[in-house]
Amino acid sequence: MAKAVKTRFIRIISAVLGGILSLFGISAYCMLAEYGCPTAEYTFKGKVTSSLTGKPIPGVKVTVDSTSAYIKSIITDENGDYEILKDYGGAPDGKVVYIRAKDVDGELNGNFKDAEKSHTIKKTDFSGGDGRWNEGSATATINIQMEPL
């Protein structure tokens, strides 16, 4: 008799748990599925010039970095212009990034001291997102002057 009661109790518990789990399965199936990570694109662009003459400096390595290990850099073109697109996992409100310029071409275009500017990214800078995962894009124009050595 005890074995019959135990077996019946296990069947009831199994049925109740099965019903609960099937409800969770159905509700999960009906939910909108979104996969991936939040994204936001930020474009840093500008011109690198000599603080003495105001002329553009080609061949300068411009780097955009922050506290993350992911660093992007580019070499300025013949007009001293640079443009770097950086992807973020969501709009990083209040994040401070550093735009650094380093003379890497030797004496080809003159010798210049390294220069740095900081920039704070604001969530309000971003536009054009879909309101879910894509928070849109933003652009900052940051001109840098380098002092001759």
Rosetta blueprint (number, residue, H / E / L):
1 M L
2 A H
3 K H
4 A H
5 V H
6 K H
7 T H
8 R H
9 F H
10 I H
11 R H
12 I H
13 I H
14 S H
15 A H
16 V H
17 L H
18 G H
19 G H
20 I H
21 L H
22 S H
23 L H
24 F H
25 G H
26 I H
27 S H
28 A H
29 Y H
30 C H
31 M L
32 L L
33 A L
34 E L
35 Y L
36 G L
37 C L
38 P L
39 T E
40 A E
41 E E
42 Y E
43 T E
44 F E
45 K E
46 G E
47 K E
48 V E
49 T E
50 S E
51 S L
52 L L
53 T L
54 G L
55 K L
56 P E
57 I L
58 P L
59 G L
60 V E
61 K E
62 V E
63 T E
64 V E
65 D E
66 S L
67 T L
68 S L
69 A L
70 Y L
71 I L
72 K E
73 S E
74 I E
75 I E
76 T L
77 D L
78 E L
79 N L
80 G L
81 D E
82 Y E
83 E E
84 I E
85 L E
86 K E
87 D E
88 Y E
89 G L
90 G L
91 A L
92 P L
93 D L
94 G L
95 K E
96 V E
97 V E
98 Y E
99 I E
100 R E
101 A E
102 K E
103 D E
104 V L
105 D L
106 G L
107 E L
108 L L
109 N L
110 G L
111 N L
112 F E
113 K L
114 D L
115 A E
116 E E
117 K E
118 S E
119 H E
120 T E
121 I E
122 K L
123 K H
124 T H
125 D H
126 F L
127 S E
128 G E
129 G L
130 D L
131 G L
132 R L
133 W L
134 N E
135 E E
136 G E
137 S E
138 A E
139 T E
140 A E
141 T E
142 I L
143 N L
144 I E
145 Q E
146 M E
147 E L
148 P E
149 L L
